[in-house]
Amino acid sequence: MDLPEWNTKELTPGQLSERSGVAVSALHFYEREGLISSRRTSGNQRRYKRDVLRRVAFVRLSQRVGIPLAEIRDALSTLPDGRTPTRSDWARLSSRWHADLDRRIDQLTRLRDDLTNCIGCGCLSLASCTLANPHDALGTEGPGARVIDVEID
């Protein structure tokens, strides 16, 4: 497919898909989820404003760092008139996610550091388990790998 001219004001789903690298089915899903919007032509075909490219990029980058779609939608809903995020919008909106990203980074670091010795409940380290988890004391805290797979408050 040929890419549209740089000054094309509206894109077809195929053009938006080609330019953004996101499948047409994903674009339709994003639209159903309220992340992007389109208008319909008289022939009932979708047309996206060109600035939807930036909005799709915002969604994809947010997803890439693990932000759930519901939170992305909430963040985008704070923009006036559903406009596309600017650089300052990105700085403001992404700052909301710093604490959660820090928590997940900490959890992944602990997982990486402890992965070869223990999965968190001691079942792979029976020789040292009595030191880390005597009498299965961690079992009272709940199921699963309690040392590694624990949410940080």
C-alpha positions in Angstrom: 0.0 0.0 0.0 1.2 3.5 -0.8 1.6 5.8 2.1 -0.6 8.9 1.9 0.8 12.3 1.1 2.2 14.1 4.1 -0.5 16.7 4.0 -3.5 14.3 3.7 -6.0 15.3 6.3 -7.8 12.0 6.7 -6.6 8.4 6.5 -8.4 5.2 5.7 -8.1 2.4 8.2 -5.6 0.7 5.9 -3.5 3.8 5.6 -3.6 4.4 9.4 -2.7 0.8 9.9 0.2 0.9 7.4 1.5 4.2 8.9 1.1 3.3 12.6 2.1 -0.4 12.3 -1.1 -1.4 14.1 -3.5 -3.9 12.5 -6.8 -2.6 11.2 -8.6 -5.0 13.7 -6.7 -3.4 16.6 -7.7 0.1 15.3 -11.3 -1.0 15.3 -10.8 -2.3 18.8 -9.2 0.9 20.0 -12.2 2.8 18.5 -14.7 0.5 20.3 -12.8 1.1 23.5 -13.0 4.9 23.1 -9.2 5.4 22.6 -9.5 6.8 19.1 -12.4 8.0 16.9 -13.3 8.2 13.3 -16.0 9.7 11.1 -18.1 7.9 8.6 -18.3 8.8 4.9 -21.6 8.8 3.0 -20.6 5.3 2.0 -20.2 4.3 5.7 -16.5 4.0 5.5 -14.2 5.1 8.4 -11.9 8.1 8.0 -9.4 9.0 10.7 -8.0 12.5 11.2 -4.3 12.4 10.6 -3.5 13.4 14.2 -5.0 10.0 15.3 -1.5 8.7 14.4 -0.1 10.4 17.4 -2.9 9.1 19.6 -2.3 5.6 18.4 1.4 6.0 19.2 0.5 7.2 22.7 -1.7 4.1 23.2 0.9 1.7 21.9 3.7 3.2 24.0 1.6 3.2 27.1 0.7 -0.4 26.4 4.3 -1.3 25.8 5.2 -0.2 29.4 2.3 -2.2 30.7 -0.4 0.4 31.3 -3.8 -1.2 31.1 -6.2 0.1 28.4 -8.7 1.4 31.0 -6.0 3.7 32.5 -4.9 4.8 29.0 -8.5 5.7 28.2 -8.9 7.5 31.5 -5.7 9.5 30.8 -6.9 10.4 27.3 -10.3 11.4 28.5 -8.6 14.3 30.4 -7.7 16.0 27.1 -10.1 18.7 26.0 -12.4 17.8 23.1 -10.6 14.4 22.7 -7.6 16.1 21.1 -4.3 14.3 20.5 -1.7 14.4 23.2 1.1 16.9 23.0 4.6 16.5 24.4 3.5 18.3 27.6 0.4 16.2 27.8 2.6 13.0 27.6 4.8 14.3 30.4 1.8 15.1 32.6 -0.1 11.9 31.8 2.8 9.6 32.1 3.8 11.0 35.4 0.7 9.4 36.9 2.2 6.0 36.1 5.6 6.5 37.6 4.9 4.9 41.0 3.3 1.9 39.4 6.2 1.4 37.0 8.6 1.8 39.9 6.7 -0.9 41.8 6.8 -3.3 38.8 10.5 -2.6 38.2 11.2 -3.4 41.9 9.2 -6.6 41.6 11.0 -7.7 38.4 14.4 -6.9 39.9 13.6 -9.1 42.9 12.4 -11.8 40.6 15.5 -11.6 38.5 17.8 -11.7 41.5 16.0 -14.6 43.3 15.0 -16.6 40.2 17.9 -19.1 40.3 17.7 -19.7 44.1 14.0 -19.6 44.9 10.7 -18.9 43.3 9.5 -17.2 46.5 7.8 -20.0 48.4 10.9 -22.2 48.9 9.8 -25.2 46.8 13.0 -25.2 44.7 15.3 -24.5 47.6 14.4 -27.1 50.2 17.9 -27.1 51.7 17.7 -23.4 52.6 14.0 -23.1 52.9 14.1 -23.6 56.7 16.1 -20.3 56.9 13.9 -18.3 54.6 10.5 -19.8 55.5 10.7 -21.9 58.7 7.6 -24.1 59.2 6.1 -22.6 56.1 5.3 -19.3 57.9 4.8 -17.5 54.6 1.9 -19.9 53.9 -0.3 -17.9 56.3 0.1 -14.9 54.1 -1.7 -16.5 51.1 -1.2 -18.7 48.1 1.6 -18.6 45.6 5.2 -17.3 45.7 5.0 -15.0 48.7 8.6 -13.6 48.6 8.6 -12.6 45.0 5.0 -12.3 43.8 3.9 -9.8 46.3 2.3 -6.5 45.6 4.2 -3.6 47.1 2.0 -1.1 49.0 
